Amino acid sequence: MANLKTTEILDIINEHIVPNLQGETITVNEITDVTTVGEALTSMGASSLKDYTNTFITKAIKTLWNLAEVELLKLPIYKDSLTYGAVLQSIYRKGTNEAEESSAFALVNGQEYDIETYHGFEFDVKVYSNDTSFRLVYSIPNTLYESAFTPDGILKLTAYLHECVNNDMIEKINGLVLTALQRLIFEHRNKRVKLVTLYNTLTGVETPWTYDTLKASPEDFRAFSAFAKSTIVNGRRGMLVRSKKYNDGTVLASTPTSRNNLVMLGQFVEDVETLAYANTYNWSYAGMPEHDIIDFWQGSGSNLVPAFDSVSKVNLKVDSTSVTINGVVAVAYDDRAVAVSTAPEKVTTSYNGNGDFTTFYDYHTQRTLVDTRANAIVFTIE
């Protein structure tokens, strides 16, 4: 066994023992001061020591309950279990017969007519779902909390615990929503609409614009944003007609206006409103169509002010395919193209008599669905 130097012993006491004594400000400068720590330890009860459930400290009779609240993403992707089941069992008619000229008005003497052929319907039924289970686990030390809190404080603590668990659930749901959106973008990546590329073709400029060079000129960016708006609107109008253009090509699909959702990247909307519409008086003509906002598709990066490149990027590996899609600013999709849901399964408990704490196991099932037969368009500033 290695021998500890005096300085190392003092460091251990000051860094790992003293900080866990409630209300004590002892500094051990010499080895003889160790007795002071010993006396402090023997004079303190269990309620004077920090609780290592990672969140709470004892003797918190008056406490500011600082809850790191997580806001549920306001996107129509999260469904209740009943609606999710309906979307999961979406059925499409696989094909349609082209109109034929009727022979009823041009009968030919002696010609045989087939009246026994049955013309039925062929349906496409698929299940796009990924059910997995998870559980939230937390323990409540009974005696420790009873000695540390007044009855009123225990009630607040219990309420606080429930809010913590609820926030964990919201964070899980938000993660599911983001994952589903990423998969939707991945599945429709090969038909994405590259707004800057289209704008360069339309304007015929000698030096192609980039998103950054457009932003550097308010006048040019105003013209681009108007083009982007009309392109997004017209793309969504195209989804009204039954076709195979906006899906995986296996079935004919159409998306009525009532089911056509649009989610846009917050930074892109902010750029448009700040740089392009700041001096625009006819806002109703200039503003983007009604949409939901998302702050990032996958992550916000490491910068204090999230970089546009970070929030607009999706980097996925699905099966054996790795793809990075840059500059995603909007996704228009059929309400039946993507869905997530969570369902509580059960809550079990385990009491530990020796430690006098109860552990709660909160089980849930999470479900995600991306139906590639339904319509969707991805818009980027590539």
C-alpha positions in Angstrom: 0.0 0.0 0.0 1.3 3.4 -0.9 1.9 5.9 1.9 0.0 9.2 1.7 1.9 12.4 2.2 0.6 14.9 4.8 -0.4 17.3 2.1 -2.4 14.6 0.3 -4.2 13.7 3.5 -5.1 17.4 4.0 -6.3 17.7 0.5 -8.6 14.7 0.9 -10.1 16.1 4.1 -10.6 19.6 2.7 -12.0 18.6 -0.7 -14.0 15.5 0.2 -15.0 15.5 3.8 -15.4 19.1 5.0 -17.6 20.1 2.0 -20.2 17.5 3.1 -20.6 18.8 6.6 -23.8 20.9 6.7 -23.1 24.4 8.0 -19.4 23.9 8.8 -16.6 26.1 7.5 -13.5 24.2 8.7 -10.2 24.5 6.9 -7.6 21.9 7.8 -4.2 23.5 7.4 -2.1 21.1 9.6 -2.4 17.5 10.5 -3.3 18.4 14.1 -6.5 20.1 12.8 -7.9 16.7 11.9 -9.2 16.3 15.5 -11.4 19.4 14.8 -13.0 17.6 11.9 -13.5 14.5 14.0 -15.2 16.5 16.8 -17.5 18.1 14.2 -18.4 14.7 12.8 -19.2 13.1 16.1 -21.4 16.1 17.2 -23.5 16.0 14.0 -26.4 13.7 13.3 -27.4 12.1 10.0 -29.7 15.1 9.2 -26.6 17.3 9.1 -25.0 15.4 6.2 -25.7 16.0 2.6 -28.1 13.6 0.9 -26.5 11.8 -2.0 -29.7 11.3 -4.1 -28.0 14.0 -6.2 -30.7 16.7 -5.9 -31.6 17.5 -2.3 -29.8 18.7 0.8 -31.0 18.0 4.3 -32.3 20.7 6.7 -34.0 22.4 3.8 -37.0 23.6 5.8 -37.2 26.7 3.7 -36.2 25.9 0.2 -36.3 27.5 -3.2 -37.5 24.7 -5.4 -35.6 25.5 -8.6 -37.0 23.3 -11.3 -35.2 23.1 -14.6 -38.4 23.1 -16.5 -38.5 21.4 -19.9 -41.0 22.7 -22.4 -42.8 20.2 -24.6 -42.2 20.8 -28.2 -45.3 22.4 -29.7 -45.4 20.1 -32.8 -48.4 18.1 -34.0 -46.2 15.0 -34.1 -46.9 13.7 -30.6 -50.1 11.6 -30.5 -52.1 10.0 -27.9 -52.2 6.2 -28.0 -55.5 5.9 -29.8 -54.6 8.4 -32.6 -51.1 6.8 -32.9 -52.8 3.4 -33.5 -54.9 4.9 -36.3 -51.9 6.4 -38.0 -50.0 3.2 -37.6 -52.7 1.3 -39.5 -52.9 3.7 -42.4 -54.0 2.0 -45.6 -53.4 3.3 -49.1 -54.9 2.2 -52.4 -51.8 1.0 -54.3 -52.9 2.0 -57.8 -55.6 3.2 -60.0 -56.8 2.2 -63.4 -56.6 4.7 -66.1 -59.8 5.8 -67.7 -60.9 3.6 -70.6 -63.2 4.4 -73.5 -66.5 2.7 -73.0 -67.6 0.2 -75.6 -71.3 0.6 -74.6 -71.6 3.3 -77.2 -69.7 1.5 -80.0 -70.9 -2.1 -80.0 -69.6 -4.1 -83.0 -71.7 -6.9 -84.5 -70.2 -10.3 -83.8 -67.5 -9.1 -81.3 -67.2 -10.9 -78.0 -67.3 -8.8 -74.8 -65.8 -10.0 -71.6 -68.3 -9.5 -68.8 -66.8 -11.9 -66.2 -63.6 -10.0 -65.4 -63.5 -8.8 -61.8 -61.9 -5.4 -61.2 -61.0 -5.2 -57.6 -58.9 -2.9 -55.4 -55.3 -3.6 -54.3 -54.3 -2.1 -51.0 -50.9 -1.3 -49.5 -50.7 -2.1 -45.8 -47.5 -1.5 -43.9 -46.5 -1.0 -40.3 -43.8 1.6 -39.6 -43.2 1.4 -35.9 -40.5 0.9 -33.3 -41.7 0.1 -29.8 -39.1 0.2 -27.0 -39.5 0.4 -23.3 -37.7 2.5 -20.8 -38.1 3.3 -17.1 -37.5 6.2 -14.8 -35.9 5.2 -11.5 -35.7 7.3 -8.3 -35.4 6.6 -4.6 -36.8 8.5 -1.6 -34.9 8.1 1.7 -37.7 8.1 4.2 -36.1 8.8 7.6 -33.5 11.2 6.1 -36.2 13.4 4.6 -38.4 13.2 7.7 -35.6 14.5 9.9 -34.6 17.2 7.4 -38.0 18.7 6.5 -41.0 20.0 8.3 -44.3 18.3 7.3 -45.1 21.2 5.0 -41.6 20.8 3.5 -42.1 17.1 2.9 -45.3 17.9 0.9 -43.4 20.4 -1.2 -40.6 17.9 -1.7 -43.0 15.3 -2.9 -44.6 17.7 -5.3 -41.1 18.7 -6.5 -40.2 15.0 -7.1 -43.3 14.6 -9.2 -42.4 17.6 -11.3 -38.8 16.3 -11.7 -40.2 13.0 -13.1 -42.6 14.9 -15.3 -39.8 17.0 -16.7 -37.8 13.8 -17.4 -40.8 12.5 -19.3 -41.1 15.6 -21.4 -37.4 15.5 -22.2 -37.9 11.9 -23.4 -40.9 12.9 -25.6 -38.9 15.8 -27.1 -36.1 13.4 -27.9 -38.6 11.1 -29.6 -40.0 14.0 -31.6 -36.6 15.1 -32.8 -35.6 11.5 -33.7 -38.7 11.1 -35.7 -38.2 14.3 -37.6 -34.6 13.4 -38.3 -35.7 10.1 -39.7 -38.4 11.9 -41.8 -35.7 14.2 -43.2 -33.5 11.2 -43.9 -36.1 9.3 -45.8 -37.0 12.3 -48.1 -33.4 13.6 -48.5 -33.1 12.6 -52.2 -36.0 14.8 -53.2 -35.2 17.8 -51.1 -35.7 21.3 -52.4 -32.5 23.3 -52.4 -33.7 26.9 -52.2 -30.4 28.8 -52.8 -29.6 26.6 -55.8 -33.0 27.2 -57.3 -32.7 30.9 -56.7 -29.3 31.0 -58.4 -30.8 29.3 -61.4 -33.8 31.7 -61.5 -31.6 34.9 -61.2 -28.9 33.6 -63.5 -26.1 35.3 -61.5 -22.5 34.9 -62.6 -21.3 34.4 -59.1 -23.7 32.0 -57.3 -25.2 33.2 -54.1 -24.7 31.4 -50.8 -26.9 31.9 -47.8 -24.2 33.9 -46.0 -23.7 36.3 -49.0 -27.4 36.8 -49.3 -27.7 37.7 -45.7 -24.9 40.3 -46.1 -27.2 42.3 -48.4 -30.7 43.1 -46.9 -32.1 44.0 -50.4 -30.9 40.7 -51.9 -32.0 38.7 -48.9 -35.4 40.3 -49.1 -35.8 39.1 -52.7 -34.6 35.6 -51.7 -36.9 35.3 -48.7 -39.9 36.2 -51.0 -38.7 33.5 -53.4 -38.3 31.0 -50.5 -41.8 31.7 -49.3 -43.5 31.3 -52.7 -41.5 28.1 -53.3 -42.6 26.6 -49.9 -46.2 27.6 -50.5 -46.2 26.2 -54.1 -44.5 23.0 -53.0 -47.2 22.4 -50.4 -49.9 23.1 -53.0 -48.4 20.4 -55.2 -49.1 17.9 -52.4 -52.8 18.4 -52.9 -52.8 16.4 -56.1 -52.6 12.6 -55.9 -49.1 11.6 -57.1 -45.9 9.7 -56.2 -43.7 12.8 -56.3 -43.6 13.5 -52.6 -43.3 10.0 -51.1 -41.4 6.8 -51.7 -43.1 6.1 -55.0 -44.9 3.0 -53.9 -48.5 4.4 -53.8 -50.4 7.4 -55.0 -50.8 9.9 -52.2 -52.3 13.3 -51.6 -52.3 15.7 -48.7 -55.3 18.0 -48.1 -54.6 21.4 -46.6 -56.1 20.2 -43.2 -53.3 17.6 -42.9 -50.4 19.6 -44.3 -48.1 20.6 -41.5 -45.1 22.9 -41.8 -42.3 23.1 -39.3 -39.6 25.7 -39.7 -36.2 26.3 -38.2 -36.3 29.1 -35.7 -33.1 30.8 -36.8 -34.2 30.9 -40.4 -37.5 32.5 -39.5 -35.7 35.0 -37.3 -33.3 35.8 -40.2 -36.2 36.4 -42.5 -38.2 38.5 -40.1 -35.2 40.6 -39.0 -33.3 41.0 -42.2 -36.0 40.9 -44.8 -39.2 42.0 -43.3 -38.0 44.8 -40.9 -38.8 47.5 -43.4 -41.8 45.8 -45.1 -45.2 47.4 -44.6 -47.3 44.7 -46.2 -46.5 42.0 -43.7 -49.3 39.7 -44.7 -47.8 39.4 -48.2 -44.2 39.1 -47.0 -44.5 36.8 -43.9 -43.9 33.1 -44.0 -47.0 30.8 -44.1 -48.4 29.5 -40.8 -45.9 27.2 -39.3 -44.6 25.5 -36.2 -41.1 26.4 -34.9 -38.2 24.2 -33.9 -34.9 25.5 -32.5 -32.8 22.7 -33.9 -33.2 19.4 -35.7 -30.5 17.5 -33.9 -28.4 19.7 -31.7 -27.5 23.3 -30.9 -23.7 23.0 -31.0 -21.2 24.3 -28.4 -21.4 28.1 -29.1 -23.2 30.3 -26.5 -25.2 31.7 -29.5 -25.9 28.5 -31.5 -24.4 28.6 -34.9 -26.8 28.3 -37.9 -24.7 25.5 -39.3 -25.1 23.5 -36.1 -28.9 23.9 -35.7 -29.7 23.3 -39.4 -27.7 20.1 -39.7 -28.8 16.5 -39.6 -26.2 13.8 -39.3 -27.6 10.2 -39.3 -26.6 6.7 -39.8 -29.6 4.5 -40.6 -28.7 0.8 -41.1 -25.5 1.0 -43.0 -26.1 4.4 -44.6 -24.5 7.5 -43.1 -25.8 10.9 -44.4 -25.2 14.5 -43.4 -27.8 17.0 -44.6 -26.9 20.6 -44.2 -29.0 23.7 -44.1 -32.4 22.2 -43.4 -34.8 25.2 -42.8 -38.3 23.7 -43.2 -40.2 20.4 -43.6 -43.7 20.2 -44.9 -45.3 16.9 -44.2 -48.6 15.0 -44.1 -49.9 14.6 -40.6 -49.8 10.8 -41.2 -46.2 10.7 -42.2 -44.7 10.9 -38.8 -45.9 10.3 -35.2 -44.6 9.5 -31.7 -46.4 8.3 -28.6 -45.6 7.2 -25.1 -47.7 5.0 -22.9 -47.3 4.4 -19.1 -47.1 0.7 -18.4 -46.7 0.3 -14.6 -45.0 1.6 -11.5 -43.3 -0.8 -9.2 -41.6 -0.1 -5.9 -38.9 -1.7 -3.8 -38.4 -0.9 -0.1 -34.9 -1.2 1.4 -35.4 -1.7 5.2 -31.7 -1.4 6.0 -31.3 2.0 4.3 -34.9 2.9 4.9 -35.5 4.2 1.4 -38.0 3.3 -1.3 -37.1 3.0 -5.0 -39.7 3.7 -7.6 -39.6 2.1 -11.1 -41.8 4.0 -13.6 -42.1 1.9 -16.8 -43.2 3.4 -20.1 -43.4 2.3 -23.8 -42.2 4.7 -26.5 -43.3 4.4 -30.1 -42.1 6.1 -33.2 -43.5 6.0 -36.8 -42.3 7.3 -40.1 -44.5 6.3 -43.0 -42.6 6.9 -46.2 -45.8 6.4 -48.3 -47.2 9.7 -46.9 -46.1 13.0 -48.5 -43.3 15.2 -47.2 -40.9 17.9 -48.6 -37.6 18.9 -47.1 -36.4 22.5 -47.8 -32.7 23.5 -47.4 -30.6 26.6 -48.1 -28.1 24.6 -50.1 
